[in-house]
């Protein structure tokens, strides 16, 4: 799907195309939610330091392993929180008592039922509001003309002091130089990244060697072969029955 929109952005292809395109979706929310909560818990509990202690045969030599916050006292902002992935992340966070804020483009009153109203403590279309209250910020935004570069420049200056940024959406929401600047200026305290503007992440990228960055190779939610037939067969039956297909790509939105 992304190559089609890349071609359109470079004026090699004219959208909309004269056919319906569907995407594989509806199966990524749970694994990505697991990844996000595992990363958040690991960061709060300093699991990396306990690994170092074990290697050094030291009992809690790293004092930081005994100093951590409970998730119930923290706020999670989900950028793109009204989509399937964002809702799953929100539900997982609520299970640990986290306060959940969702950011999206559409005003909440026109959102459809089932778009996370049961797990959101707050919904906002204002990016600064979404950022300033969050201890953790998770982006699960797609790559669209409206989201590319959304967090670049000084956008993260609005973040709460000490906030940690996680990205499981698309890497082009924030360019690398802006991310490094945000870390250097203290806009955010750490970044946990599963996606990047260029993948695989080039060996020369400075992100590899930063102690305040965790690099993950786009594995927070992988496509399992056993999950694919359900979607294909459901859409085939819908096609035969002349019903709307699931997960149709909106040419105007870019996803």
N, C-alpha and C positions, 0 to 999 in steps of 0.2 A: 504493500500500500504506500509506504513512504516514498519509494522511487517514483511513483506516479506524480505525487505532489512536488517532489524535487524537480521533475521534468517540467511541471507546470510553472514552478517558480522561476525556472531558467528560460521560460518562454518557448520551450520545445514541445509543449503539449497544451492544448486548449481545453479548459474545464468549463462546464461539466462534460464528462464522457457520456455517450449515448447508451449506457447500460447501467444496471444496478450492480453495485459491488458490495459484498458483505465481508466482514472481518471475523476472525476467530476471537471470541471474547466470552466473558462470563465465567471463565475458569481461572483467571489470574488473581482475583481478589484475595482469596484465602491464603495462598502461598506468599504473596507479597505482604499481606498483613502479618504473617508469622515472621517474615524476614525483618520487617520494621520493628516489631515489638522485641524481637531477639536482639537487634542492634541497640535499641534504646536501653533495654535492661543491661546488656553487656557494657554499655557506656556508663550508665549510672553505677553499676557494681564494680567497674574497673577490672573486668575479667582478664584483660590483657596483662595487667600488673600481677595478678595471681599466677598467671602462666609463667611470668618472669621469676616470681618467687620460687615456684616449683623447680624451675631449671637451676636456680641458684641455691636450692635446698635451704631456703630461708622462710621462717614462719611469720607471715605478714610483715616482712621487712618494709613493704610498701604500705605506709600508713593509710594511704588513700583508699585501700580496699575496705577499711572499716568505717569510712565516711561516705555515705550515699543517701540519696533522697528516696522517699517512697513515691511510686508513680501516682498515687492518689492525690499527691500534693502538687502535681505538675500539670501544665496545659500543653496540649498538642494541637497545632494548627495544621490542617490538611488543605493544601492548595489543589483544587480539583476535587473537593470533598463530597460532591454530590453524585459522582460517578460510581460505577460498580466497585472499582478498586478502593476509592476513597471511603466508601461506606463500610467495606470490610475492615479497613484499617481502623476506622472510627469505632466499630463494634468491638474489635480486639482491645483497643485502648480503654473503652468504657468498662470492659471486663475487669480491668485493673484499677478502675476508679478515676481515670484521668479526665480532666476537663477537655472537651473537644470543640474546637472552632473549625468551621469549614469556610473556605473561600471559593467563590465561583462568580461567573459573569452574569448569570441570570438572577434577578431579584427573587427572593425566596417565595413570595406569594404566587409566582407563576410556575414554580417547580411542580413536577408531577408527583403523585403519591409514590412512596417507596424510594424516594431519593434521599434517604438518610435522616429524615426528620426525627426518627426515633433515637438517633445516636448523637445528634448535634446539640450541644449546649448553646451554641451561637452560630449564626450564619451571616456572612458579610460579603458584599461585593467590593469593599474597600480594602486594597492590599495592605496599606499601612496599619489599619485596624487589626487585620489578621496577623501581622507580623509582631506587633508591639506587645502582645500578651503571651506569646508562645515561648515555652522552654524548649520545645522541639518543633521544628517545621519540616513537614514532609511534603514534597512535591510529587504528585502523580499526574501532572498535567501532560496532555498530548502535545505534539509539535504542530502548532498552527500559526498563522500570521499574527494572532493575538497573544500567543504565549512565548514565541521566540524572543529571547532577550528580556523577558518580563522582569527577571531579577538581576539583570546586568546593571552596570554603572554603580550608583550608590543606593539602589533600591533596598538592600539589606541593612542600610543604616537605620531603618525604622525598626529593626528587630530588637527584641528584649535583650538586655545585657546578659551574655552567657548562653544565648540560644544556640542550639545545635541544628544544623541543616542536613536533612536526608533527601536524596533524590532517587526515586524509582520510576519516574515518568520518562522524560526525554532530556538529554543533556544540553540541548540548545536553549533551555529556559534561562541559562546563566553561562556566559562565556568564561573560559578558564582564568583570564587575567582579572576579571571582576571578582571571581571567587577568591583568588589569592589575595586580592586587595581587601576584600571583606574580612578575611581571616587576619591579615596583617594589621588592619585598622581596629580589629576587635569588634566589628559589627556582629560577628558570630564567633563562637569559641571553638567549633569543630565542624567538619563536614564528613558525612558518611555517604559515599556515592556508589551507586550501582549502574549509573548511566553517564555517558560523556558525549560531548559534541562530536568527537572523533573516536570511533571504536574499531579495533582494539585501541586502548589508550597508548599513545606512542611512548616508547622507552625514554625519550628525552623529556617527557612531561615532568615538571617539578612537583606534581601532585604525588608521585610515587614515594618521595622521600620526606614528605612533610609529616611531623609527628601528630599534627592536628587534623590529618585526613586519613580516612579509611577507604581503600579502593576495593571494589567488588566487581567481578567481570560480567555484569549484566545477567545475573542468575537469581535475582529475587523471585522471579516468577517465570518458569520455563514452560514451554509447550510440551506436554506429555502426549505421546501418540494415542494412549488409551482415552484421552479426553476429546479428541477430535471428532470421532464418529457421531457422538451425541449431537453436536452442533450441525454437522453436515446432514444427518438424517432428519433432524427437526426442520431444517430449512428446506430440504427436499420435499418433505410432506407438506409444508406450508406452500411451496411453489405449486405442487400438484393441486392443492385445495384452493389455489388462488387467494392466499392470505398474505399479509405483509410479512416479509422476511425479517428474521432477527438480525440485529447488529449491522444494519445498513450504513454504508459510508455516506456521510453528508458532504457532497462536493464543496459546498459553500463554507463549511466549518473546517475542512481539512482532516477529518477523522471519522 
